[in-house]
Amino acid sequence: MTVLGKSRLFLLVFVIAILIRFLQPFTFAMFASPRIDLTEPTINQLDSRISKIRMGDLVIKVIDD
């Protein structure tokens, strides 16, 4: 590889590294982190969520001689 070819390769790698460095925060924010709804839920929303996730039917079976 000639000196000119090595210089072009080095320049290409350098430009790609710079682009990756500058575009990294944008790609992380756009694709890696989901959007979060920052509004506070109401009491009714919290109660329905608690009922849905934490409450359920319970069956107790007692066996005795």
N, CA, C, O and CB atoms as a CASP TS submission, in Angstrom:
PFRMAT TS
TARGET T0000
AUTHOR 0000-0000-0000
METHOD Language model
MODEL 1
PARENT N/A
ATOM      1  N   MET     1       0.847  -1.169   0.000  1.00  0.00           N
ATOM      2  CA  MET     1       0.000   0.000   0.000  1.00  0.00           C
ATOM      3  C   MET     1       0.897   1.237   0.000  1.00  0.00           C
ATOM      4  O   MET     1       1.880   1.305   0.737  1.00  0.00           O
ATOM      5  CB  MET     1      -0.966  -0.005   1.221  1.00  0.00           C
ATOM      6  N   THR     2       0.555   2.176  -0.807  1.00  0.00           N
ATOM      7  CA  THR     2       1.375   3.385  -0.910  1.00  0.00           C
ATOM      8  C   THR     2       1.100   4.325   0.256  1.00  0.00           C
ATOM      9  O   THR     2       0.155   4.136   1.022  1.00  0.00           O
ATOM     10  CB  THR     2       1.112   4.104  -2.242  1.00  0.00           C
ATOM     11  N   VAL     3       1.934   5.324   0.369  1.00  0.00           N
ATOM     12  CA  VAL     3       1.769   6.315   1.434  1.00  0.00           C
ATOM     13  C   VAL     3       0.444   7.046   1.272  1.00  0.00           C
ATOM     14  O   VAL     3      -0.231   7.331   2.261  1.00  0.00           O
ATOM     15  CB  VAL     3       2.938   7.320   1.432  1.00  0.00           C
ATOM     16  N   LEU     4       0.068   7.350   0.037  1.00  0.00           N
ATOM     17  CA  LEU     4      -1.184   8.034  -0.229  1.00  0.00           C
ATOM     18  C   LEU     4      -2.373   7.146   0.156  1.00  0.00           C
ATOM     19  O   LEU     4      -3.362   7.637   0.700  1.00  0.00           O
ATOM     20  CB  LEU     4      -1.268   8.436  -1.711  1.00  0.00           C
ATOM     21  N   GLY     5      -2.277   5.859  -0.121  1.00  0.00           N
ATOM     22  CA  GLY     5      -3.339   4.919   0.248  1.00  0.00           C
ATOM     23  C   GLY     5      -3.484   4.787   1.757  1.00  0.00           C
ATOM     24  O   GLY     5      -4.596   4.724   2.281  1.00  0.00           O
ATOM     25  N   LYS     6      -2.340   4.745   2.456  1.00  0.00           N
ATOM     26  CA  LYS     6      -2.380   4.666   3.910  1.00  0.00           C
ATOM     27  C   LYS     6      -2.977   5.934   4.511  1.00  0.00           C
ATOM     28  O   LYS     6      -3.714   5.872   5.495  1.00  0.00           O
ATOM     29  CB  LYS     6      -0.979   4.427   4.469  1.00  0.00           C
ATOM     30  N   SER     7      -2.661   7.075   3.922  1.00  0.00           N
ATOM     31  CA  SER     7      -3.198   8.346   4.409  1.00  0.00           C
ATOM     32  C   SER     7      -4.710   8.396   4.219  1.00  0.00           C
ATOM     33  O   SER     7      -5.432   8.847   5.108  1.00  0.00           O
ATOM     34  CB  SER     7      -2.531   9.531   3.684  1.00  0.00           C
ATOM     35  N   ARG     8      -5.191   7.938   3.072  1.00  0.00           N
ATOM     36  CA  ARG     8      -6.637   7.913   2.823  1.00  0.00           C
ATOM     37  C   ARG     8      -7.339   6.961   3.776  1.00  0.00           C
ATOM     38  O   ARG     8      -8.415   7.276   4.284  1.00  0.00           O
ATOM     39  CB  ARG     8      -6.927   7.509   1.375  1.00  0.00           C
ATOM     40  N   LEU     9      -6.748   5.808   4.023  1.00  0.00           N
ATOM     41  CA  LEU     9      -7.335   4.845   4.942  1.00  0.00           C
ATOM     42  C   LEU     9      -7.386   5.418   6.349  1.00  0.00           C
ATOM     43  O   LEU     9      -8.398   5.292   7.039  1.00  0.00           O
ATOM     44  CB  LEU     9      -6.543   3.533   4.929  1.00  0.00           C
ATOM     45  N   PHE    10      -6.296   6.049   6.775  1.00  0.00           N
ATOM     46  CA  PHE    10      -6.269   6.658   8.103  1.00  0.00           C
ATOM     47  C   PHE    10      -7.323   7.752   8.208  1.00  0.00           C
ATOM     48  O   PHE    10      -8.016   7.844   9.221  1.00  0.00           O
ATOM     49  CB  PHE    10      -4.874   7.231   8.409  1.00  0.00           C
ATOM     50  N   LEU    11      -7.455   8.583   7.174  1.00  0.00           N
ATOM     51  CA  LEU    11      -8.433   9.657   7.171  1.00  0.00           C
ATOM     52  C   LEU    11      -9.851   9.099   7.223  1.00  0.00           C
ATOM     53  O   LEU    11     -10.699   9.631   7.939  1.00  0.00           O
ATOM     54  CB  LEU    11      -8.254  10.536   5.936  1.00  0.00           C
ATOM     55  N   LEU    12     -10.112   8.045   6.479  1.00  0.00           N
ATOM     56  CA  LEU    12     -11.432   7.417   6.485  1.00  0.00           C
ATOM     57  C   LEU    12     -11.779   6.875   7.867  1.00  0.00           C
ATOM     58  O   LEU    12     -12.882   7.101   8.365  1.00  0.00           O
ATOM     59  CB  LEU    12     -11.491   6.292   5.452  1.00  0.00           C
ATOM     60  N   VAL    13     -10.847   6.165   8.483  1.00  0.00           N
ATOM     61  CA  VAL    13     -11.084   5.616   9.817  1.00  0.00           C
ATOM     62  C   VAL    13     -11.284   6.745  10.823  1.00  0.00           C
ATOM     63  O   VAL    13     -12.136   6.640  11.705  1.00  0.00           O
ATOM     64  CB  VAL    13      -9.911   4.711  10.250  1.00  0.00           C
ATOM     65  N   PHE    14     -10.516   7.813  10.702  1.00  0.00           N
ATOM     66  CA  PHE    14     -10.620   8.943  11.599  1.00  0.00           C
ATOM     67  C   PHE    14     -11.989   9.622  11.471  1.00  0.00           C
ATOM     68  O   PHE    14     -12.608   9.965  12.478  1.00  0.00           O
ATOM     69  CB  PHE    14      -9.500   9.942  11.317  1.00  0.00           C
ATOM     70  N   VAL    15     -12.452   9.813  10.257  1.00  0.00           N
ATOM     71  CA  VAL    15     -13.756  10.444  10.032  1.00  0.00           C
ATOM     72  C   VAL    15     -14.877   9.564  10.566  1.00  0.00           C
ATOM     73  O   VAL    15     -15.824  10.070  11.168  1.00  0.00           O
ATOM     74  CB  VAL    15     -13.971  10.727   8.535  1.00  0.00           C
ATOM     75  N   ILE    16     -14.785   8.276  10.357  1.00  0.00           N
ATOM     76  CA  ILE    16     -15.811   7.360  10.878  1.00  0.00           C
ATOM     77  C   ILE    16     -15.828   7.399  12.399  1.00  0.00           C
ATOM     78  O   ILE    16     -16.903   7.404  12.998  1.00  0.00           O
ATOM     79  CB  ILE    16     -15.560   5.914  10.384  1.00  0.00           C
ATOM     80  N   ALA    17     -14.663   7.426  13.037  1.00  0.00           N
ATOM     81  CA  ALA    17     -14.599   7.493  14.501  1.00  0.00           C
ATOM     82  C   ALA    17     -15.211   8.792  15.020  1.00  0.00           C
ATOM     83  O   ALA    17     -15.913   8.792  16.032  1.00  0.00           O
ATOM     84  CB  ALA    17     -13.144   7.369  14.980  1.00  0.00           C
ATOM     85  N   ILE    18     -14.946   9.886  14.334  1.00  0.00           N
ATOM     86  CA  ILE    18     -15.517  11.176  14.741  1.00  0.00           C
ATOM     87  C   ILE    18     -17.042  11.148  14.608  1.00  0.00           C
ATOM     88  O   ILE    18     -17.754  11.611  15.498  1.00  0.00           O
ATOM     89  CB  ILE    18     -14.924  12.330  13.889  1.00  0.00           C
ATOM     90  N   LEU    19     -17.534  10.607  13.501  1.00  0.00           N
ATOM     91  CA  LEU    19     -18.982  10.532  13.307  1.00  0.00           C
ATOM     92  C   LEU    19     -19.650   9.659  14.357  1.00  0.00           C
ATOM     93  O   LEU    19     -20.712  10.009  14.873  1.00  0.00           O
ATOM     94  CB  LEU    19     -19.299  10.000  11.921  1.00  0.00           C
ATOM     95  N   ILE    20     -19.049   8.550  14.669  1.00  0.00           N
ATOM     96  CA  ILE    20     -19.603   7.665  15.700  1.00  0.00           C
ATOM     97  C   ILE    20     -19.637   8.379  17.042  1.00  0.00           C
ATOM     98  O   ILE    20     -20.611   8.267  17.786  1.00  0.00           O
ATOM     99  CB  ILE    20     -18.778   6.362  15.810  1.00  0.00           C
ATOM    100  N   ARG    21     -18.586   9.107  17.346  1.00  0.00           N
ATOM    101  CA  ARG    21     -18.505   9.824  18.624  1.00  0.00           C
ATOM    102  C   ARG    21     -19.589  10.888  18.735  1.00  0.00           C
ATOM    103  O   ARG    21     -20.213  11.025  19.787  1.00  0.00           O
ATOM    104  CB  ARG    21     -17.128  10.468  18.786  1.00  0.00           C
ATOM    105  N   PHE    22     -19.823  11.645  17.659  1.00  0.00           N
ATOM    106  CA  PHE    22     -20.811  12.713  17.707  1.00  0.00           C
ATOM    107  C   PHE    22     -22.241  12.214  17.589  1.00  0.00           C
ATOM    108  O   PHE    22     -23.153  12.835  18.134  1.00  0.00           O
ATOM    109  CB  PHE    22     -20.538  13.698  16.619  1.00  0.00           C
ATOM    110  N   LEU    23     -22.458  11.111  16.892  1.00  0.00           N
ATOM    111  CA  LEU    23     -23.817  10.608  16.702  1.00  0.00           C
ATOM    112  C   LEU    23     -24.264   9.661  17.806  1.00  0.00           C
ATOM    113  O   LEU    23     -25.441   9.308  17.868  1.00  0.00           O
ATOM    114  CB  LEU    23     -23.919   9.911  15.377  1.00  0.00           C
ATOM    115  N   GLN    24     -23.367   9.247  18.664  1.00  0.00           N
ATOM    116  CA  GLN    24     -23.698   8.276  19.703  1.00  0.00           C
ATOM    117  C   GLN    24     -24.815   8.747  20.630  1.00  0.00           C
ATOM    118  O   GLN    24     -25.725   7.958  20.886  1.00  0.00           O
ATOM    119  CB  GLN    24     -22.471   7.968  20.515  1.00  0.00           C
ATOM    120  N   PRO    25     -24.814   9.977  21.152  1.00  0.00           N
ATOM    121  CA  PRO    25     -25.917  10.378  22.035  1.00  0.00           C
ATOM    122  C   PRO    25     -27.265  10.378  21.328  1.00  0.00           C
ATOM    123  O   PRO    25     -28.278  10.041  21.940  1.00  0.00           O
ATOM    124  CB  PRO    25     -25.649  11.755  22.604  1.00  0.00           C
ATOM    125  N   PHE    26     -27.300  10.752  20.044  1.00  0.00           N
ATOM    126  CA  PHE    26     -28.566  10.781  19.327  1.00  0.00           C
ATOM    127  C   PHE    26     -29.110   9.375  19.116  1.00  0.00           C
ATOM    128  O   PHE    26     -30.301   9.140  19.317  1.00  0.00           O
ATOM    129  CB  PHE    26     -28.400  11.486  17.987  1.00  0.00           C
ATOM    130  N   THR    27     -28.271   8.452  18.721  1.00  0.00           N
ATOM    131  CA  THR    27     -28.754   7.090  18.490  1.00  0.00           C
ATOM    132  C   THR    27     -29.179   6.445  19.789  1.00  0.00           C
ATOM    133  O   THR    27     -30.156   5.697  19.808  1.00  0.00           O
ATOM    134  CB  THR    27     -27.680   6.243  17.811  1.00  0.00           C
ATOM    135  N   PHE    28     -28.474   6.710  20.880  1.00  0.00           N
ATOM    136  CA  PHE    28     -28.866   6.144  22.166  1.00  0.00           C
ATOM    137  C   PHE    28     -30.217   6.696  22.596  1.00  0.00           C
ATOM    138  O   PHE    28     -31.082   5.944  23.045  1.00  0.00           O
ATOM    139  CB  PHE    28     -27.802   6.438  23.237  1.00  0.00           C
ATOM    140  N   ALA    29     -30.401   7.987  22.464  1.00  0.00           N
ATOM    141  CA  ALA    29     -31.650   8.600  22.895  1.00  0.00           C
ATOM    142  C   ALA    29     -32.822   8.170  22.020  1.00  0.00           C
ATOM    143  O   ALA    29     -33.942   8.032  22.511  1.00  0.00           O
ATOM    144  CB  ALA    29     -31.522  10.111  22.883  1.00  0.00           C
ATOM    145  N   MET    30     -32.577   7.960  20.743  1.00  0.00           N
ATOM    146  CA  MET    30     -33.674   7.633  19.842  1.00  0.00           C
ATOM    147  C   MET    30     -34.077   6.163  19.909  1.00  0.00           C
ATOM    148  O   MET    30     -35.260   5.840  19.801  1.00  0.00           O
ATOM    149  CB  MET    30     -33.295   7.988  18.431  1.00  0.00           C
ATOM    150  N   PHE    31     -33.111   5.276  20.086  1.00  0.00           N
ATOM    151  CA  PHE    31     -33.424   3.859  19.958  1.00  0.00           C
ATOM    152  C   PHE    31     -33.318   3.059  21.255  1.00  0.00           C
ATOM    153  O   PHE    31     -34.066   2.098  21.434  1.00  0.00           O
ATOM    154  CB  PHE    31     -32.528   3.258  18.950  1.00  0.00           C
ATOM    155  N   ALA    32     -32.432   3.416  22.146  1.00  0.00           N
ATOM    156  CA  ALA    32     -32.188   2.578  23.313  1.00  0.00           C
ATOM    157  C   ALA    32     -33.100   2.898  24.482  1.00  0.00           C
ATOM    158  O   ALA    32     -33.441   1.998  25.250  1.00  0.00           O
ATOM    159  CB  ALA    32     -30.768   2.715  23.744  1.00  0.00           C
ATOM    160  N   SER    33     -33.498   4.129  24.639  1.00  0.00           N
ATOM    161  CA  SER    33     -34.311   4.473  25.796  1.00  0.00           C
ATOM    162  C   SER    33     -35.750   4.739  25.366  1.00  0.00           C
ATOM    163  O   SER    33     -35.995   5.538  24.463  1.00  0.00           O
ATOM    164  CB  SER    33     -33.729   5.700  26.524  1.00  0.00           C
ATOM    165  N   PRO    34     -36.695   4.069  26.011  1.00  0.00           N
ATOM    166  CA  PRO    34     -38.092   4.311  25.665  1.00  0.00           C
ATOM    167  C   PRO    34     -38.552   5.664  26.201  1.00  0.00           C
ATOM    168  O   PRO    34     -38.008   6.177  27.178  1.00  0.00           O
ATOM    169  CB  PRO    34     -38.985   3.189  26.216  1.00  0.00           C
ATOM    170  N   ARG    35     -39.548   6.224  25.555  1.00  0.00           N
ATOM    171  CA  ARG    35     -40.102   7.482  26.049  1.00  0.00           C
ATOM    172  C   ARG    35     -40.910   7.202  27.309  1.00  0.00           C
ATOM    173  O   ARG    35     -41.650   6.220  27.377  1.00  0.00           O
ATOM    174  CB  ARG    35     -40.984   8.174  24.966  1.00  0.00           C
ATOM    175  N   ILE    36     -40.766   8.059  28.292  1.00  0.00           N
ATOM    176  CA  ILE    36     -41.438   7.880  29.571  1.00  0.00           C
ATOM    177  C   ILE    36     -42.508   8.957  29.720  1.00  0.00           C
ATOM    178  O   ILE    36     -42.250  10.139  29.494  1.00  0.00           O
ATOM    179  CB  ILE    36     -40.423   7.934  30.750  1.00  0.00           C
ATOM    180  N   ASP    37     -43.701   8.536  30.098  1.00  0.00           N
ATOM    181  CA  ASP    37     -44.759   9.492  30.356  1.00  0.00           C
ATOM    182  C   ASP    37     -44.548  10.059  31.755  1.00  0.00           C
ATOM    183  O   ASP    37     -44.578   9.317  32.736  1.00  0.00           O
ATOM    184  CB  ASP    37     -46.167   8.833  30.214  1.00  0.00           C
ATOM    185  N   LEU    38     -44.338  11.356  31.852  1.00  0.00           N
ATOM    186  CA  LEU    38     -43.983  11.968  33.125  1.00  0.00           C
ATOM    187  C   LEU    38     -45.184  12.493  33.898  1.00  0.00           C
ATOM    188  O   LEU    38     -45.011  13.142  34.929  1.00  0.00           O
ATOM    189  CB  LEU    38     -43.019  13.082  32.893  1.00  0.00           C
ATOM    190  N   THR    39     -46.397  12.226  33.424  1.00  0.00           N
ATOM    191  CA  THR    39     -47.568  12.666  34.168  1.00  0.00           C
ATOM    192  C   THR    39     -47.812  11.711  35.324  1.00  0.00           C
ATOM    193  O   THR    39     -47.590  10.505  35.214  1.00  0.00           O
ATOM    194  CB  THR    39     -48.811  12.749  33.251  1.00  0.00           C
ATOM    195  N   GLU    40     -48.274  12.274  36.436  1.00  0.00           N
ATOM    196  CA  GLU    40     -48.532  11.436  37.611  1.00  0.00           C
ATOM    197  C   GLU    40     -49.872  10.743  37.453  1.00  0.00           C
ATOM    198  O   GLU    40     -50.839  11.357  37.004  1.00  0.00           O
ATOM    199  CB  GLU    40     -48.505  12.277  38.914  1.00  0.00           C
ATOM    200  N   PRO    41     -49.940   9.468  37.818  1.00  0.00           N
ATOM    201  CA  PRO    41     -51.205   8.754  37.705  1.00  0.00           C
ATOM    202  C   PRO    41     -52.182   9.198  38.797  1.00  0.00           C
ATOM    203  O   PRO    41     -51.771   9.642  39.869  1.00  0.00           O
ATOM    204  CB  PRO    41     -50.970   7.238  37.785  1.00  0.00           C
ATOM    205  N   THR    42     -53.462   9.073  38.511  1.00  0.00           N
ATOM    206  CA  THR    42     -54.477   9.409  39.498  1.00  0.00           C
ATOM    207  C   THR    42     -54.647   8.241  40.460  1.00  0.00           C
ATOM    208  O   THR    42     -54.131   7.147  40.234  1.00  0.00           O
ATOM    209  CB  THR    42     -55.822   9.759  38.815  1.00  0.00           C
ATOM    210  N   ILE    43     -55.377   8.498  41.533  1.00  0.00           N
ATOM    211  CA  ILE    43     -55.627   7.450  42.542  1.00  0.00           C
ATOM    212  C   ILE    43     -56.380   6.278  41.911  1.00  0.00           C
ATOM    213  O   ILE    43     -56.078   5.121  42.206  1.00  0.00           O
ATOM    214  CB  ILE    43     -56.437   8.023  43.746  1.00  0.00           C
ATOM    215  N   ASN    44     -57.350   6.562  41.051  1.00  0.00           N
ATOM    216  CA  ASN    44     -58.117   5.489  40.398  1.00  0.00           C
ATOM    217  C   ASN    44     -57.220   4.641  39.507  1.00  0.00           C
ATOM    218  O   ASN    44     -57.363   3.419  39.462  1.00  0.00           O
ATOM    219  CB  ASN    44     -59.271   6.078  39.569  1.00  0.00           C
ATOM    220  N   GLN    45     -56.297   5.284  38.799  1.00  0.00           N
ATOM    221  CA  GLN    45     -55.373   4.531  37.956  1.00  0.00           C
ATOM    222  C   GLN    45     -54.465   3.649  38.799  1.00  0.00           C
ATOM    223  O   GLN    45     -54.183   2.508  38.433  1.00  0.00           O
ATOM    224  CB  GLN    45     -54.536   5.480  37.098  1.00  0.00           C
ATOM    225  N   LEU    46     -54.008   4.178  39.928  1.00  0.00           N
ATOM    226  CA  LEU    46     -53.148   3.379  40.812  1.00  0.00           C
ATOM    227  C   LEU    46     -53.908   2.201  41.396  1.00  0.00           C
ATOM    228  O   LEU    46     -53.383   1.089  41.445  1.00  0.00           O
ATOM    229  CB  LEU    46     -52.584   4.247  41.943  1.00  0.00           C
ATOM    230  N   ASP    47     -55.147   2.433  41.842  1.00  0.00           N
ATOM    231  CA  ASP    47     -55.951   1.342  42.408  1.00  0.00           C
ATOM    232  C   ASP    47     -56.216   0.248  41.385  1.00  0.00           C
ATOM    233  O   ASP    47     -56.134  -0.938  41.704  1.00  0.00           O
ATOM    234  CB  ASP    47     -57.274   1.880  42.938  1.00  0.00           C
ATOM    235  N   SER    48     -56.533   0.645  40.157  1.00  0.00           N
ATOM    236  CA  SER    48     -56.800  -0.379  39.143  1.00  0.00           C
ATOM    237  C   SER    48     -55.529  -1.146  38.785  1.00  0.00           C
ATOM    238  O   SER    48     -55.579  -2.345  38.510  1.00  0.00           O
ATOM    239  CB  SER    48     -57.398   0.262  37.883  1.00  0.00           C
ATOM    240  N   ARG    49     -54.401  -0.457  38.789  1.00  0.00           N
ATOM    241  CA  ARG    49     -53.139  -1.157  38.508  1.00  0.00           C
ATOM    242  C   ARG    49     -52.776  -2.126  39.630  1.00  0.00           C
ATOM    243  O   ARG    49     -52.322  -3.239  39.367  1.00  0.00           O
ATOM    244  CB  ARG    49     -52.002  -0.147  38.306  1.00  0.00           C
ATOM    245  N   ILE    50     -52.973  -1.711  40.872  1.00  0.00           N
ATOM    246  CA  ILE    50     -52.703  -2.599  42.008  1.00  0.00           C
ATOM    247  C   ILE    50     -53.619  -3.807  41.943  1.00  0.00           C
ATOM    248  O   ILE    50     -53.178  -4.936  42.158  1.00  0.00           O
ATOM    249  CB  ILE    50     -52.888  -1.854  43.353  1.00  0.00           C
ATOM    250  N   SER    51     -54.887  -3.580  41.650  1.00  0.00           N
ATOM    251  CA  SER    51     -55.834  -4.697  41.548  1.00  0.00           C
ATOM    252  C   SER    51     -55.439  -5.669  40.446  1.00  0.00           C
ATOM    253  O   SER    51     -55.557  -6.884  40.602  1.00  0.00           O
ATOM    254  CB  SER    51     -57.246  -4.175  41.294  1.00  0.00           C
ATOM    255  N   LYS    52     -54.979  -5.131  39.352  1.00  0.00           N
ATOM    256  CA  LYS    52     -54.632  -5.974  38.205  1.00  0.00           C
ATOM    257  C   LYS    52     -53.354  -6.768  38.445  1.00  0.00           C
ATOM    258  O   LYS    52     -53.287  -7.945  38.091  1.00  0.00           O
ATOM    259  CB  LYS    52     -54.477  -5.119  36.956  1.00  0.00           C
ATOM    260  N   ILE    53     -52.342  -6.148  39.038  1.00  0.00           N
ATOM    261  CA  ILE    53     -51.031  -6.778  39.152  1.00  0.00           C
ATOM    262  C   ILE    53     -50.866  -7.573  40.449  1.00  0.00           C
ATOM    263  O   ILE    53     -50.321  -8.676  40.434  1.00  0.00           O
ATOM    264  CB  ILE    53     -49.951  -5.726  39.062  1.00  0.00           C
ATOM    265  N   ARG    54     -51.330  -7.023  41.559  1.00  0.00           N
ATOM    266  CA  ARG    54     -50.993  -7.622  42.850  1.00  0.00           C
ATOM    267  C   ARG    54     -52.117  -8.437  43.483  1.00  0.00           C
ATOM    268  O   ARG    54     -51.873  -9.167  44.443  1.00  0.00           O
ATOM    269  CB  ARG    54     -50.587  -6.552  43.794  1.00  0.00           C
ATOM    270  N   MET    55     -53.317  -8.333  42.980  1.00  0.00           N
ATOM    271  CA  MET    55     -54.427  -9.061  43.596  1.00  0.00           C
ATOM    272  C   MET    55     -54.923 -10.138  42.647  1.00  0.00           C
ATOM    273  O   MET    55     -54.892  -9.981  41.427  1.00  0.00           O
ATOM    274  CB  MET    55     -55.578  -8.100  43.972  1.00  0.00           C
ATOM    275  N   GLY    56     -55.374 -11.219  43.226  1.00  0.00           N
ATOM    276  CA  GLY    56     -55.896 -12.315  42.427  1.00  0.00           C
ATOM    277  C   GLY    56     -56.678 -13.271  43.310  1.00  0.00           C
ATOM    278  O   GLY    56     -56.787 -13.057  44.518  1.00  0.00           O
ATOM    279  N   ASP    57     -57.210 -14.303  42.726  1.00  0.00           N
ATOM    280  CA  ASP    57     -57.967 -15.294  43.493  1.00  0.00           C
ATOM    281  C   ASP    57     -56.993 -16.184  44.253  1.00  0.00           C
ATOM    282  O   ASP    57     -55.910 -16.511  43.768  1.00  0.00           O
ATOM    283  CB  ASP    57     -58.882 -16.145  42.563  1.00  0.00           C
ATOM    284  N   LEU    58     -57.402 -16.563  45.444  1.00  0.00           N
ATOM    285  CA  LEU    58     -56.587 -17.442  46.281  1.00  0.00           C
ATOM    286  C   LEU    58     -57.451 -18.624  46.704  1.00  0.00           C
ATOM    287  O   LEU    58     -58.568 -18.452  47.191  1.00  0.00           O
ATOM    288  CB  LEU    58     -56.017 -16.681  47.532  1.00  0.00           C
ATOM    289  N   VAL    59     -56.924 -19.801  46.513  1.00  0.00           N
ATOM    290  CA  VAL    59     -57.618 -21.027  46.914  1.00  0.00           C
ATOM    291  C   VAL    59     -56.785 -21.709  47.983  1.00  0.00           C
ATOM    292  O   VAL    59     -55.606 -22.002  47.779  1.00  0.00           O
ATOM    293  CB  VAL    59     -57.858 -21.982  45.693  1.00  0.00           C
ATOM    294  N   ILE    60     -57.410 -21.959  49.126  1.00  0.00           N
ATOM    295  CA  ILE    60     -56.724 -22.658  50.222  1.00  0.00           C
ATOM    296  C   ILE    60     -57.411 -24.002  50.396  1.00  0.00           C
ATOM    297  O   ILE    60     -58.625 -24.087  50.579  1.00  0.00           O
ATOM    298  CB  ILE    60     -56.751 -21.820  51.568  1.00  0.00           C
ATOM    299  N   LYS    61     -56.609 -25.033  50.334  1.00  0.00           N
ATOM    300  CA  LYS    61     -57.135 -26.385  50.484  1.00  0.00           C
ATOM    301  C   LYS    61     -56.531 -26.960  51.752  1.00  0.00           C
ATOM    302  O   LYS    61     -55.313 -27.093  51.869  1.00  0.00           O
ATOM    303  CB  LYS    61     -56.811 -27.285  49.232  1.00  0.00           C
ATOM    304  N   VAL    62     -57.403 -27.302  52.710  1.00  0.00           N
ATOM    305  CA  VAL    62     -56.954 -27.855  53.985  1.00  0.00           C
ATOM    306  C   VAL    62     -57.255 -29.348  53.991  1.00  0.00           C
ATOM    307  O   VAL    62     -58.398 -29.753  53.780  1.00  0.00           O
ATOM    308  CB  VAL    62     -57.642 -27.137  55.193  1.00  0.00           C
ATOM    309  N   ILE    63     -56.244 -30.158  54.228  1.00  0.00           N
ATOM    310  CA  ILE    63     -56.407 -31.611  54.298  1.00  0.00           C
ATOM    311  C   ILE    63     -56.021 -32.056  55.702  1.00  0.00           C
ATOM    312  O   ILE    63     -54.913 -31.791  56.169  1.00  0.00           O
ATOM    313  CB  ILE    63     -55.538 -32.345  53.209  1.00  0.00           C
ATOM    314  N   ASP    64     -56.961 -32.744  56.372  1.00  0.00           N
ATOM    315  CA  ASP    64     -56.721 -33.190  57.742  1.00  0.00           C
ATOM    316  C   ASP    64     -57.307 -34.585  57.906  1.00  0.00           C
ATOM    317  O   ASP    64     -58.299 -34.932  57.265  1.00  0.00           O
ATOM    318  CB  ASP    64     -57.340 -32.200  58.778  1.00  0.00           C
ATOM    319  N   ASP    65     -56.695 -35.367  58.757  1.00  0.00           N
ATOM    320  CA  ASP    65     -57.204 -36.714  59.020  1.00  0.00           C
ATOM    321  C   ASP    65     -58.470 -36.714  59.806  1.00  0.00           C
ATOM    322  O   ASP    65     -59.014 -37.778  60.102  1.00  0.00           O
ATOM    323  CB  ASP    65     -56.192 -37.519  59.740  1.00  0.00           C
TER
END
